[in-house]
Structures are given as structure tokens and as C-alpha cells.
Amino acid sequence: MTELLKQKLNESKVLRWSVLALVAFTMLCGYFLTDVMSPLKPMLEKELLWDSVDYGFFTSAYGWFNVFLFMLIIGGIILDKMGVRFTGMGACLLMVVGCGLKYYAISSEFAEGALIFGFKSQVFLAALGYAIFGVGVEIIGITVSKIIVKWFKGKELALAMGLEMSTARIGTTLAMVLTVPMAEYFGVYDALGNFHPNIPAPILVCFILLCIGIVAFFVYTFYDKKLDDSLEASGAEEEEGFRMKDILSIVTNKGFWLIALLCVLFYSAVFPFIKYAADLMVQKYGVSTNMAGIIPGLLPIGAIILTPLFGSLYDRIGKGATLMISGAVMLIFVHAMFAMPFLNVWWFATIIMIVLGFAFSLVPSAMWPSVPKIVPERQLGTAYALIFWVQNWGLMGVPLLIGWVLDTYCKGPVIEGFQTYNYTLPMSIFALFGILALFVGIWLKAEDKKKGYGLELPNITADIPQSEK
């Protein structure tokens, strides 16, 4: 009966697509801040005297609390126990608090040599703000995933997830393309006539956008309450709720772990790469600092267009595991090309970045809609949280690793105040993650054939996840 009522509400296309638009916009605002510092790496080194270790430490902070304090897993359990309204609003507030602390750190002056736990005070406080924000944006991510399953299960699930991811990628694109121009537009000249970009300005814009994103999610909560009230008023029997022992059921599910491993390996070769992509364009391909974010900005632009396309393909013809394997192959090719010491020209980098956009679309468009085929709906919040937790090990550790590798093995001469680096070794490391992701994808396809999850089947005809049959 409960499922029937959900389907009646879902048949209102205006309602379900309006819900998607609201929560997707909230994710856009979050992703803007996630990558807003990426194009600023050369400026941070020149203006604030950061080095690659400082930058790697800062970017690794994204996963501190999610990984070591298990905040993401706790958030998933809260999501399954308390619902999307409570969890989502709490996550939005964490994002705003983290952004505010990050802005304070970057916009403030600290005494020379001031340290906190052995790190520069500014770097540590900015990292702490980023860590708090990381908890919020990851929890809102799993909340939105569960919302989409709630409204689109048995319908255009992969398309809806693809459109949500595409909207979020717009935030990444804005960060890559607009951050440096904003910093320069609000920059000032000192008494000696030297120009200094305003690095905190883009972060302030992020803060304002996040506040708007909270309003959008708050509006969504009225739709969610309407659904819950209609179920309560009908006197329908409630679905079986989440139980703590369900965690054991999830972690003993081999298919779940294969999805989680594929997730961490794939995203470890993409999101940390984005953190360094603008600097790569400067160092290897000779792109000017103020234009360096444009080529990496093509990556999310490609994903914006292609992710819904591949999601719709998965909905209608299936082949989810095959799509994931194809994306992993493309990922290997791209990073191998970035590592090769030839064709160090901007147009070649542009072509390779477009290919990466295909990979960046193929894998997520199939991976996230596959989870409800492996895990029952009542466990989805915790399952997505556990996958995101595993993913955060990569999002935390890989940027720190790449920063250390650059600073230890890849330094070149300082030219006009900028430190130069050789990116061959870091790109080879990213390619290795792609190779491992390929092996896991093949393993997942074999497991699907053995267990019958239905990953190769269309979503629109698979109303009930295989795990619940």
C-alpha cells in the first residue's frame, strides 16, 4: 500500500521533477565550494606563500571527519532513522559553517611563523573549515541520492541521478572557470604598484550561494512532508524500518563492496586530479594562470551533457556494468596521455580532457543507480554513506599523496615567483588507479552474472531491486 501511494505521487511529473530541481541546485552550490580553491593553487603559493605540501594537506582535509570520526557513516544511519528533512537541513548548516571558517582563514592575516599542530595557522584553519564543509556536502550527497530513489524508483532513476550529477557538475565548472577571474576582478594594487588578486572573494561568493542552496532545500522539505503526511493519513502500513543489524547485512554483501571499491578507485583518479588540473595546465602545457581553469572546466561541462544521456541509456537498455568498465578504460587512456612527455600543447590537453569527460559521465551514471539493485531501499542511506566513507579515504589521502610527491620528487626551478613542477609521476599514479578500477569493474560484472543483481538490465522495467525479490 505504501509503495502504491508513492507511485501515485510520482506520477505527477511536475512534482517529481520540481523536487529534483530543488535538491540538485543545493548540490550545485556545494560543488562550487568543493573545487573553488583548485584554480587558485599558483596564487596561493605566490600570494600566501603556501607550498604543495600545504595545498595537499588542505585538500586532504575534506575527508578528515568523514573518515576518522565516521561522521559520514553516522550521517547515513541518522538519514535512515530520522529521514531526509532532518538530515538534509543539518548537512546544509554544516556546509555554511565550514565555508565561513574557510573564508575567515583565507581572508585573515596571521603572524609570520604562527603554527597550529605544526602547520601554518592559516592553512590549518582553512583545512578545518574544509573538513567541516566536507561532512556537510557528503551527507547532503547521500541524502539527495535517497531522495531521488524515493521519487524515481521504477521510473527514470538513472536519468534523474544523471541530471542531479550534471547540475552538481555545473558548480564544478563555475569553480574552475570563474574563480581566477573573480579573484583578479576584486584584486588591488599595493603602494609599489604590484597587483594582488583577492583570493577570498570567490569563497565569499560560495558562502552566499550556499545560503541560497539552504533555502532551496528548505522548500523541498515541504514536498517531502506532504508525501509523509499523505502516507500517515491513509493509515497505510509502514514499510519495515532500518535496524542496526542491517549494517551487518550491507557489509557482508560482496556486490556492495565491489561498488564501493570501484567508487573509491575511480573518484581517486578524478576529483584529486581536478584539484591539480589547473596547475598541470600551467606547468606542462604552458597555459597562462588566468586561463588555466578553462581547459579543466571542460571536464564537468562534458559530464553535464553526457551523464543524463548515459543515465537514460541505462534506464532503457541496461548494461550498467559494461558502462562502468568502459569508463575505467577511458580513464586509463587519459591519464597515460597526460603522463607522456610529448604534445605539450593546449589543444592536445583539451582533447584529452574531453575524453575524460566521457569517462566521468559513464561510470557515475551507471554506478549510483546500481546501488538500489544490490541493497534494499530501507538500507540505502547507510549503504550510500558507507560507499561515500570508503570514497573519502581516497579523497583525503590521494591529494595529500600527490602534494607530497610533487614537493619531494617533481620540483623544478622557480620562474618569475612561481614554483615549477614535473607532473609525469602524479599522472602515472592516477593512471594506476584507473587500472585497478578496471579490474574491479570486470569483477563486478562477473559477480552480477553470478548473483543476478540486474546491473545489465534496464531500470525502467526493474521496479523491484533484485536484492528485495
HELIX and SHEET records of a PDB file:
HELIX    1   1 THR A    2  ASN A   10  1                                   9    
HELIX    2   2 LYS A   13  THR A   34  1                                  22    
HELIX    3   3 SER A   38  LEU A   40  5                                   3    
HELIX    4   4 LYS A   41  GLU A   47  1                                   7    
HELIX    5   5 SER A   52  SER A   60  1                                   9    
HELIX    6   6 ALA A   61  GLY A   63  5                                   3    
HELIX    7   7 TRP A   64  PHE A   68  1                                   5    
HELIX    8   8 MET A   71  MET A   82  1                                  12    
HELIX    9   9 VAL A   84  SER A  107  1                                  24    
HELIX   10  10 SER A  121  PHE A  152  1                                  32    
HELIX   11  11 LEU A  157  TYR A  185  1                                  29    
HELIX   12  12 PRO A  200  SER A  234  1                                  35    
HELIX   13  13 ASP A  246  VAL A  251  1                                   6    
HELIX   14  14 LYS A  254  SER A  268  1                                  15    
HELIX   15  15 PHE A  271  GLN A  283  1                                  13    
HELIX   16  16 THR A  289  MET A  291  5                                   3    
HELIX   17  17 ILE A  294  ILE A  317  1                                  24    
HELIX   18  18 GLY A  320  ALA A  339  1                                  20    
HELIX   19  19 TRP A  346  ILE A  374  1                                  29    
HELIX   20  20 GLU A  377  GLN A  379  5                                   3    
HELIX   21  21 LEU A  380  TYR A  409  1                                  30    
HELIX   22  22 THR A  424  LYS A  451  1                                  28    
HELIX   23  23 GLN A  466  GLU A  468  5                                   3    
SHEET    1   A 2 LEU A 115  ILE A 116  0                                        
SHEET    2   A 2 PHE A 119  LYS A 120 -1                                        
SHEET    1   B 2 VAL A 188  TYR A 189  0                                        
SHEET    2   B 2 PHE A 195  HIS A 196 -1                                        
SHEET    1   C 2 LYS A 411  ILE A 415  0                                        
SHEET    2   C 2 PHE A 418  TYR A 421 -1                                        
END                                                                             
